[in-house]
Each structure stands twice: as C-alpha cells, then as structure tokens.
Amino acid sequence: MFEKVKNLLVEELRVDPEVVTPEAELANDLGVNSLELADLILLCEEKFNVTIDDDDLHTFITVNDVVNYLNEKTPA
C-alpha cells in the first residue's frame, strides 16, 4: 500500500520520490497544501474504492497515516 500511495504523491502531486518515506509529513516534509491533500483524498477514494470521512482528514499527518487508514478501509 505504501508504494501505491507514494506513486499517487509522485505522479499526481509531483512530489519528489526521494523524500517520500512512511515517516514523511505530508505538509512539512512533502509540501502538500490543503488543496493537494483534498486531491490526494479524492484520488485514494477513486483508486482504492473507499470513502474517507472528512472527520478523519486531521489524522493524515504522515504518509504512513494515509497508508494505515487505507489498509484498514480496503477489503483484503
């Protein structure tokens, strides 16, 4: 799942692949702003066929937060 999220960040949001690690913070380390975060959420919902609750957005601090959330929401 990490590689899938990393690919979305790199391909869709033009984030440098060298800086995308599980511990990287979306805003502070990767420079993802609130609009780009919204784009990332929409892309994840489409690609992984999940619904991400708006109330959960504040929990997405690091790349790993997104990965863990998607792992919990996607069917095995």
C-alpha positions in Angstrom: 0.0 0.0 0.0 2.9 2.4 0.7 4.2 2.1 -2.9 0.7 2.8 -4.2 0.3 5.9 -2.1 3.8 7.0 -2.9 3.0 6.7 -6.6 0.0 8.9 -6.2 2.0 11.5 -4.5 4.8 11.4 -7.1 2.6 11.1 -10.2 -0.4 13.2 -9.3 1.1 15.8 -6.9 4.6 16.0 -8.4 6.3 15.2 -5.0 10.0 14.2 -5.3 10.1 10.4 -4.9 13.4 10.7 -2.9 11.6 12.4 0.0 8.5 10.2 0.2 9.0 7.9 3.2 6.5 6.4 5.6 7.5 8.9 8.2 7.5 11.9 5.9 4.9 14.5 7.0 2.6 15.5 4.2 2.7 19.2 4.8 6.1 19.8 6.5 8.2 17.4 4.5 6.4 17.0 1.2 4.9 20.5 0.9 1.4 19.2 0.4 -1.1 22.0 0.9 -4.7 21.7 1.9 -5.9 21.7 -1.7 -3.4 19.0 -2.7 -4.5 17.0 0.3 -8.1 17.1 -0.9 -6.9 15.9 -4.3 -5.0 13.1 -2.7 -8.1 12.0 -0.7 -10.2 12.0 -3.9 -7.6 10.0 -5.8 -7.4 7.5 -2.9 -11.1 7.2 -2.8 -11.2 6.5 -6.6 -8.2 4.2 -6.8 -9.0 2.1 -3.7 -12.8 2.3 -3.8 -13.1 3.6 -0.3 -14.9 6.6 1.3 -12.7 8.7 3.5 -14.7 10.5 6.2 -14.0 14.3 6.4 -13.6 13.9 10.2 -10.6 11.6 9.6 -8.6 14.1 7.5 -7.0 15.7 10.5 -5.3 12.3 11.2 -3.4 12.3 8.0 -0.1 13.8 9.2 2.4 11.4 7.7 2.4 9.2 4.6 2.1 6.2 6.9 -1.1 7.7 8.4 -2.7 7.5 4.9 -1.3 4.0 4.3 -2.6 2.7 7.6 -6.0 4.3 7.1 -6.3 2.7 3.6 -5.2 -0.6 4.9 -8.0 -0.6 7.5 -10.6 0.6 5.0 -9.8 -1.5 1.9 -11.1 -5.1 1.7 -8.3 -7.7 2.0 
